[in-house]
Amino acid sequence: MTIRERDHRADALLLMACSFAVATSNSVIFAALGDLQDTYGFPDSGLGLIAGSGFLTGFLVQLFVSPFADRGHTKRLIMGGMLLGALGSLLMAFGTGLPQFVLARAVIGSAFGFVFPAVRALISHVDPERRGERLGRLAGVELFGFVAGPLFGGLLIDPIGLRSVFLLFGFLNLVAMFAMSFRSFPQLPKSNDSRKPSLELLRYPRVRIAVIVAMAIQAPVGIFDALWDRYLTDLGGGNSIVGISFALYAVPFFIFSAFGGRLADKYDPQRISLWMMILVVPAVTGYGAFNTLTPVILLNVFEGVAQALMYPSSAAAVAKAAPHGRASAAQGLAGASGLLMSMTLAFTTPSIYGAFGALAAFGAVGLLMTVLTGSAALMLWRLNRREQLNYIS
């Protein structure tokens, strides 16, 4: 291994550590929502407000702030995001009511928007020939962070309390930020278009397709964020079961994500992500069809495998579709669009669940994913056909 390769590997490991820290501070709330509701007595709609506020700020930051990484501010964005993750965790730890929890979640959600697009852009920039594989490994680390939050949070809430759990995960952000401060990173490629707003990228057809797929992929996150803890609790599971369910989802994802990335490098990543939806949509819809824990947990494992094969392809499709000098902006646009979908479902699905039950809530998400996936597949077919006709003529 050459010195340059070792440097790239060290950069990648540190960037993944930063993503892990931010992911844990974002996801620990998954295991705590039911406890917060039981302790402070806010209604079911409050679950959506807490979850949705993080999606809202993450959406705004990814849309309007992430392009600054293309202008030479990558490291500043990542460090700033980790500082916000620590601050939001502190606010969550000392909150005493619904308004404070909504504010704290909003701050933590903005940290996600600062860090993830910049890290994904840097990871995909290091070795374009292995872009999908690297993004697959990053996706595995990100998911491991999202799972570690509710897993260890669920296990620690009872023995050490909610406040200490939030403080612990906020401290992880400070440690990663401190490590980040001592290292320099390569600059992303620039162009005359690097200062243009992210929404301008929607004029590129493959970017539009990648954004729609990202929205479909992120749709389940909204209902999981707002309802997974409540749903498993209603089925008879406690905090430990909630945490273990995230682990059982993450293990197959972590195992298969690099393979999913290699598929994206070998074949058209947009096609791979669309085909994998055939497995993911029935899994998401099926959650609401059961009233016992065992089949829900088994379905959770199956979805983890399917998502591992799909998610890296989606990220690789965004990177491949991004014009020169717009790497972070494209990742931010796709991420913001996905968070917009997650936010909408986080706000709405708790009310559907409360009024009509789990099948209606999860079924609505599955139907929405089907519509988005079908639209993206039709757009890709038309685009490929038009390109073939242009080539022949």
TORDOPA-498015 format. One record per residue (C-alpha): residue number from 1; chain; x, y, z. Coordinates in steps of 0.5 Angstrom, whole numbers, padded with zeros to 4 digits, always signed. Layout:
# TORDOPA-498015
   num   chaine      c1      c2      c3
   NUM        A       X       Y       Z
...
# end
This chain:
# TORDOPA-498015
   num   chaine      c1      c2      c3
     1        A   +0000   +0000   +0000
     2        A   +0003   +0007   -0002
     3        A   +0003   +0013   +0003
     4        A   -0002   +0016   -0001
     5        A   -0007   +0010   -0001
     6        A   -0005   +0010   +0007
     7        A   -0007   +0017   +0007
     8        A   -0014   +0016   +0003
     9        A   -0015   +0010   +0008
    10        A   -0014   +0014   +0014
    11        A   -0018   +0020   +0011
    12        A   -0024   +0015   +0010
    13        A   -0024   +0012   +0017
    14        A   -0024   +0019   +0020
    15        A   -0030   +0021   +0016
    16        A   -0033   +0015   +0017
    17        A   -0032   +0016   +0025
    18        A   -0035   +0023   +0024
    19        A   -0041   +0020   +0021
    20        A   -0042   +0015   +0026
    21        A   -0042   +0020   +0032
    22        A   -0047   +0025   +0028
    23        A   -0051   +0019   +0027
    24        A   -0052   +0016   +0034
    25        A   -0054   +0023   +0036
    26        A   -0059   +0023   +0031
    27        A   -0062   +0016   +0032
    28        A   -0062   +0015   +0040
    29        A   -0068   +0019   +0040
    30        A   -0071   +0013   +0037
    31        A   -0071   +0009   +0043
    32        A   -0073   +0015   +0048
    33        A   -0079   +0017   +0045
    34        A   -0084   +0013   +0048
    35        A   -0080   +0014   +0055
    36        A   -0081   +0022   +0054
    37        A   -0088   +0021   +0052
    38        A   -0089   +0017   +0058
    39        A   -0085   +0022   +0063
    40        A   -0088   +0028   +0060
    41        A   -0095   +0027   +0058
    42        A   -0095   +0030   +0051
    43        A   -0100   +0027   +0046
    44        A   -0098   +0022   +0040
    45        A   -0098   +0028   +0035
    46        A   -0092   +0030   +0039
    47        A   -0088   +0024   +0037
    48        A   -0089   +0027   +0030
    49        A   -0087   +0034   +0032
    50        A   -0080   +0032   +0035
    51        A   -0078   +0027   +0029
    52        A   -0081   +0032   +0024
    53        A   -0077   +0038   +0027
    54        A   -0070   +0034   +0026
    55        A   -0072   +0032   +0019
    56        A   -0074   +0040   +0017
    57        A   -0068   +0043   +0019
    58        A   -0064   +0037   +0016
    59        A   -0068   +0039   +0010
    60        A   -0066   +0046   +0010
    61        A   -0059   +0045   +0011
    62        A   -0058   +0040   +0006
    63        A   -0061   +0044   +0001
    64        A   -0058   +0051   +0002
    65        A   -0051   +0050   +0006
    66        A   -0048   +0043   +0003
    67        A   -0046   +0047   -0003
    68        A   -0041   +0051   +0001
    69        A   -0037   +0044   +0001
    70        A   -0036   +0045   -0006
    71        A   -0033   +0052   -0005
    72        A   -0027   +0049   -0001
    73        A   -0031   +0049   +0006
    74        A   -0032   +0042   +0007
    75        A   -0028   +0041   +0014
    76        A   -0031   +0047   +0017
    77        A   -0038   +0044   +0015
    78        A   -0037   +0037   +0018
    79        A   -0034   +0040   +0025
    80        A   -0039   +0045   +0025
    81        A   -0044   +0039   +0024
    82        A   -0041   +0035   +0030
    83        A   -0041   +0041   +0035
    84        A   -0049   +0042   +0033
    85        A   -0050   +0035   +0035
    86        A   -0047   +0036   +0041
    87        A   -0051   +0042   +0043
    88        A   -0057   +0039   +0041
    89        A   -0056   +0033   +0045
    90        A   -0055   +0038   +0051
    91        A   -0061   +0041   +0050
    92        A   -0065   +0034   +0050
    93        A   -0062   +0032   +0056
    94        A   -0064   +0038   +0060
    95        A   -0071   +0039   +0056
    96        A   -0077   +0039   +0061
    97        A   -0083   +0039   +0056
    98        A   -0085   +0038   +0048
    99        A   -0083   +0045   +0046
   100        A   -0075   +0044   +0049
   101        A   -0075   +0037   +0045
   102        A   -0077   +0040   +0039
   103        A   -0072   +0045   +0039
   104        A   -0067   +0040   +0041
   105        A   -0069   +0035   +0036
   106        A   -0068   +0041   +0030
   107        A   -0061   +0043   +0032
   108        A   -0059   +0035   +0032
   109        A   -0062   +0035   +0025
   110        A   -0059   +0040   +0023
   111        A   -0052   +0037   +0025
   112        A   -0054   +0031   +0020
   113        A   -0055   +0036   +0014
   114        A   -0048   +0039   +0015
   115        A   -0044   +0033   +0016
   116        A   -0047   +0027   +0011
   117        A   -0047   +0031   +0004
   118        A   -0040   +0033   +0005
   119        A   -0037   +0026   +0008
   120        A   -0041   +0023   +0002
   121        A   -0038   +0027   -0003
   122        A   -0031   +0027   +0000
   123        A   -0031   +0019   +0000
   124        A   -0034   +0018   -0007
   125        A   -0028   +0023   -0010
   126        A   -0023   +0019   -0007
   127        A   -0023   +0013   -0012
   128        A   -0029   +0014   -0017
   129        A   -0027   +0007   -0020
   130        A   -0030   +0004   -0013
   131        A   -0035   +0009   -0012
   132        A   -0040   +0005   -0010
   133        A   -0036   +0000   -0006
   134        A   -0034   +0006   -0002
   135        A   -0041   +0009   -0001
   136        A   -0043   +0002   +0001
   137        A   -0038   +0002   +0007
   138        A   -0040   +0009   +0009
   139        A   -0047   +0007   +0009
   140        A   -0046   +0001   +0013
   141        A   -0042   +0005   +0018
   142        A   -0048   +0011   +0018
   143        A   -0053   +0005   +0019
   144        A   -0049   +0002   +0025
   145        A   -0049   +0009   +0028
   146        A   -0056   +0010   +0027
   147        A   -0057   +0003   +0030
   148        A   -0052   +0004   +0036
   149        A   -0056   +0010   +0038
   150        A   -0063   +0006   +0040
   151        A   -0059   +0000   +0041
   152        A   -0055   +0003   +0047
   153        A   -0059   +0008   +0048
   154        A   -0065   +0003   +0049
   155        A   -0060   -0001   +0054
   156        A   -0058   +0005   +0058
   157        A   -0064   +0009   +0059
   158        A   -0067   +0004   +0065
   159        A   -0060   +0004   +0069
   160        A   -0057   +0011   +0068
   161        A   -0063   +0015   +0066
   162        A   -0065   +0019   +0060
   163        A   -0061   +0025   +0061
   164        A   -0054   +0021   +0062
   165        A   -0056   +0018   +0055
   166        A   -0056   +0024   +0051
   167        A   -0050   +0027   +0055
   168        A   -0046   +0021   +0053
   169        A   -0048   +0021   +0045
   170        A   -0047   +0029   +0045
   171        A   -0040   +0027   +0048
   172        A   -0038   +0023   +0042
   173        A   -0039   +0028   +0037
   174        A   -0034   +0033   +0041
   175        A   -0029   +0027   +0041
   176        A   -0030   +0026   +0033
   177        A   -0029   +0034   +0032
   178        A   -0023   +0034   +0036
   179        A   -0020   +0029   +0032
   180        A   -0022   +0032   +0026
   181        A   -0019   +0039   +0028
   182        A   -0012   +0036   +0027
   183        A   -0013   +0033   +0020
   184        A   -0013   +0036   +0013
   185        A   -0017   +0033   +0007
   186        A   -0017   +0034   +0000
   187        A   -0021   +0039   -0003
   188        A   -0027   +0037   -0008
   189        A   -0027   +0039   -0015
   190        A   -0029   +0046   -0017
   191        A   -0032   +0049   -0023
   192        A   -0036   +0056   -0025
   193        A   -0042   +0052   -0023
   194        A   -0040   +0051   -0016
   195        A   -0044   +0057   -0013
   196        A   -0050   +0056   -0016
   197        A   -0056   +0053   -0012
   198        A   -0058   +0046   -0011
   199        A   -0064   +0046   -0014
   200        A   -0061   +0048   -0021
   201        A   -0059   +0041   -0021
   202        A   -0066   +0039   -0022
   203        A   -0065   +0041   -0030
   204        A   -0061   +0035   -0031
   205        A   -0065   +0029   -0032
   206        A   -0061   +0023   -0028
   207        A   -0061   +0028   -0022
   208        A   -0068   +0028   -0022
   209        A   -0069   +0021   -0023
   210        A   -0064   +0020   -0017
   211        A   -0067   +0025   -0013
   212        A   -0074   +0021   -0014
   213        A   -0071   +0015   -0012
   214        A   -0068   +0018   -0006
   215        A   -0075   +0020   -0003
   216        A   -0077   +0013   -0004
   217        A   -0072   +0010   +0000
   218        A   -0072   +0015   +0005
   219        A   -0080   +0014   +0006
   220        A   -0079   +0009   +0011
   221        A   -0075   +0013   +0016
   222        A   -0080   +0018   +0017
   223        A   -0085   +0012   +0020
   224        A   -0079   +0009   +0023
   225        A   -0077   +0015   +0027
   226        A   -0084   +0017   +0029
   227        A   -0087   +0010   +0031
   228        A   -0082   +0004   +0031
   229        A   -0081   +0005   +0039
   230        A   -0089   +0006   +0040
   231        A   -0091   +0000   +0035
   232        A   -0086   -0005   +0038
   233        A   -0088   -0002   +0045
   234        A   -0096   -0003   +0043
   235        A   -0094   -0010   +0041
   236        A   -0091   -0012   +0048
   237        A   -0083   -0010   +0047
   238        A   -0079   -0006   +0052
   239        A   -0073   -0001   +0051
   240        A   -0069   -0007   +0050
   241        A   -0073   -0010   +0044
   242        A   -0073   -0004   +0041
   243        A   -0066   -0003   +0041
   244        A   -0065   -0011   +0039
   245        A   -0069   -0010   +0033
   246        A   -0065   -0004   +0030
   247        A   -0059   -0009   +0031
   248        A   -0062   -0014   +0027
   249        A   -0063   -0010   +0022
   250        A   -0056   -0007   +0022
   251        A   -0052   -0013   +0022
   252        A   -0055   -0016   +0015
   253        A   -0054   -0009   +0012
   254        A   -0047   -0008   +0015
   255        A   -0045   -0015   +0012
   256        A   -0048   -0014   +0005
   257        A   -0047   -0006   +0004
   258        A   -0040   -0007   +0001
   259        A   -0043   -0012   -0004
   260        A   -0049   -0008   -0006
   261        A   -0044   -0002   -0007
   262        A   -0040   -0007   -0012
   263        A   -0046   -0008   -0016
   264        A   -0047   -0001   -0017
   265        A   -0040   +0000   -0019
   266        A   -0041   -0006   -0024
   267        A   -0048   -0005   -0027
   268        A   -0052   +0002   -0027
   269        A   -0053   +0004   -0020
   270        A   -0060   +0007   -0022
   271        A   -0063   +0000   -0025
   272        A   -0060   -0003   -0019
   273        A   -0063   +0001   -0014
   274        A   -0070   +0001   -0017
   275        A   -0070   -0007   -0018
   276        A   -0069   -0007   -0010
   277        A   -0075   -0004   -0009
   278        A   -0079   -0010   -0011
   279        A   -0076   -0013   -0004
   280        A   -0076   -0007   +0000
   281        A   -0084   -0004   -0001
   282        A   -0087   -0011   +0001
   283        A   -0083   -0011   +0007
   284        A   -0085   -0004   +0009
   285        A   -0092   -0005   +0008
   286        A   -0092   -0012   +0011
   287        A   -0090   -0009   +0018
   288        A   -0097   -0007   +0019
   289        A   -0100   -0014   +0018
   290        A   -0098   -0017   +0024
   291        A   -0100   -0016   +0031
   292        A   -0094   -0020   +0035
   293        A   -0087   -0019   +0035
   294        A   -0083   -0025   +0032
   295        A   -0086   -0024   +0025
   296        A   -0084   -0016   +0025
   297        A   -0077   -0017   +0027
   298        A   -0076   -0023   +0022
   299        A   -0079   -0018   +0017
   300        A   -0074   -0013   +0020
   301        A   -0068   -0017   +0018
   302        A   -0070   -0019   +0011
   303        A   -0071   -0011   +0010
   304        A   -0064   -0010   +0012
   305        A   -0061   -0015   +0007
   306        A   -0065   -0011   +0001
   307        A   -0064   -0004   +0004
   308        A   -0056   -0006   +0004
   309        A   -0057   -0008   -0004
   310        A   -0061   -0002   -0005
   311        A   -0058   +0004   -0001
   312        A   -0051   +0004   -0004
   313        A   -0053   +0004   -0011
   314        A   -0058   +0010   -0010
   315        A   -0052   +0014   -0007
   316        A   -0047   +0012   -0013
   317        A   -0053   +0014   -0018
   318        A   -0053   +0021   -0015
   319        A   -0045   +0022   -0015
   320        A   -0045   +0019   -0022
   321        A   -0050   +0024   -0024
   322        A   -0047   +0030   -0021
   323        A   -0044   +0035   -0026
   324        A   -0037   +0037   -0025
   325        A   -0036   +0041   -0018
   326        A   -0043   +0040   -0016
   327        A   -0041   +0033   -0012
   328        A   -0044   +0036   -0005
   329        A   -0049   +0040   -0008
   330        A   -0052   +0034   -0011
   331        A   -0051   +0029   -0005
   332        A   -0055   +0035   -0001
   333        A   -0060   +0036   -0006
   334        A   -0062   +0028   -0006
   335        A   -0061   +0028   +0002
   336        A   -0066   +0034   +0003
   337        A   -0071   +0031   -0002
   338        A   -0071   +0025   +0002
   339        A   -0071   +0028   +0009
   340        A   -0077   +0032   +0006
   341        A   -0081   +0026   +0005
   342        A   -0079   +0023   +0012
   343        A   -0081   +0029   +0015
   344        A   -0088   +0029   +0012
   345        A   -0089   +0022   +0014
   346        A   -0086   +0023   +0021
   347        A   -0091   +0029   +0022
   348        A   -0097   +0025   +0019
   349        A   -0096   +0017   +0020
   350        A   -0097   +0018   +0028
   351        A   -0104   +0021   +0027
   352        A   -0106   +0015   +0022
   353        A   -0103   +0010   +0026
   354        A   -0107   +0013   +0032
   355        A   -0114   +0013   +0028
   356        A   -0113   +0007   +0023
   357        A   -0108   +0002   +0026
   358        A   -0101   +0000   +0024
   359        A   -0103   -0003   +0017
   360        A   -0106   +0003   +0015
   361        A   -0100   +0007   +0017
   362        A   -0095   +0002   +0014
   363        A   -0099   +0001   +0008
   364        A   -0099   +0008   +0006
   365        A   -0092   +0009   +0006
   366        A   -0091   +0003   +0002
   367        A   -0096   +0005   -0003
   368        A   -0092   +0012   -0004
   369        A   -0086   +0008   -0005
   370        A   -0089   +0004   -0010
   371        A   -0091   +0011   -0014
   372        A   -0085   +0014   -0013
   373        A   -0081   +0008   -0016
   374        A   -0085   +0007   -0022
   375        A   -0085   +0014   -0023
   376        A   -0077   +0014   -0023
   377        A   -0077   +0008   -0027
   378        A   -0081   +0011   -0033
   379        A   -0077   +0017   -0033
   380        A   -0071   +0013   -0033
   381        A   -0074   +0008   -0039
   382        A   -0076   +0015   -0043
   383        A   -0069   +0018   -0042
   384        A   -0065   +0011   -0044
   385        A   -0070   +0011   -0050
   386        A   -0069   +0018   -0052
   387        A   -0061   +0017   -0052
   388        A   -0061   +0011   -0056
   389        A   -0065   +0014   -0061
   390        A   -0060   +0020   -0061
   391        A   -0054   +0016   -0062
   392        A   -0057   +0012   -0068
   393        A   -0059   +0018   -0071
# end
